[in-house]
Amino acid sequence: MTNETRQTAHTLVPAVDIIETPAAYVVRLDIPGAERERISAKVEENTLTVSAPVSAAGEVSKDIEPVREYRREFSLANDVDVQSIDARYELGVLTITLNKKTQYLPKEISIN
């Protein structure tokens, strides 16, 4: 007899808002119950992947520890500067700011 705990994962798709400004794309994901230390956000091959495991309240047994995982993937435009991404988590909302590369920012043209 072994003392191992099995885990079953249920994927949750978080609600998201995406706002484009002249200088950036702002992605807001609702992931209530996630712990800041367990949230994963990474960019690989122009894809932003966000995941965050959360315990499923009220579903604990001695053999199975149910886990739910928020997970969402986004294809990024070529104008995103992956070196200057900012992420903040507050009150169950993860906000990721994807700044645009400077060559794609609007430029004011002076007229002589």
N, C-alpha and C positions, 0 to 999 in steps of 0.2 A: 504494500500500500504506500502510495506516495503522497506527499504533502503539497504538491503543486497546485496552483490556482489557474484555471483556464480563463481566458478572456474572450468575450464575443464583442465585436465592434459594430456599431450602428452609425452609419454616416448621416450627418445632418448637414443640409445645405443652408448656410446662413443667408439672411436677407442682406442685400448690398445696395449701396448708392454709389454711383460713379459720377463725379463732377469734373468737367474739363474747364480749366482756367487758361488764360493765355500762357502761363508759365509752367503749369503742371496738371497732372491728373490726380484727383483725390478719390481714394477708394475707402468707403466706410462699411465695415462688416459688423453685424450684430452677432456677438458670440458670448451671451451671458453665461456666467458660471465658469468660464475658462480662467485658469490661473496664468498670470502674466509670464511666469517662468516656463510654462509648458506650451506656450503659443509658438508655432514655427511659421516663419515667413521667409521664403527664399525665391530667388530668380535664377532660372536655369534655361538656357536656350530660348530667350524671349518669352518665357512663361513664368508668371508669378503664381506660386502655390502657397496657400495659407491653410494651416491645419491646427487644431487645438482639441486635445482630448478632455472630456469632462465625465465625471462619474454620473451614472444614472441613479438619481435619488430614489430610494425605496425599492431597488431591484437587486438586493444583495443576497446571495446564498453562499453556503460554505464551499461549493464546488466551482461556481462560476462568478466571476466579478465582472458584471456588465460595464462596458465603457461605451460612451458615445463620442464621436469625433466630428467636430465641425471641419468641413473641407471644401475648399473652393479653388478653382484654377482660372487664370486670366491670361489671354494672349496679349502681349505688349506690342505697342506700335514701335517702329524703328526710332522714333524721336525721344524715347525715354532714356534718361541718363541713369543707368543702373548703379553708378558710383555715388549717387547723391540721394538715395531713397531714405525717407524718414518714416518711422512707425511709432505710434503712441496707442496705449490701451488705457481707457478710462471708462468706468461705469458700464462695463459690458460691451463697449464699442471699440473696435480696432480701427484706427485711422492710418492709412498708408498714403504718403504723399510721394508721387512719382514725378520728379522734376523733369522738364524737357531739356534736351541738349540745347546749348546756346545758339547753335546755327539754325534751330527751328523756332526760336522765339521771334515774336513780331518785332520789326525794326521800324522806327520812325524815320522817314526820309525828309531831310530838309530841302526845301524848294528855294532856289535862288531867284 
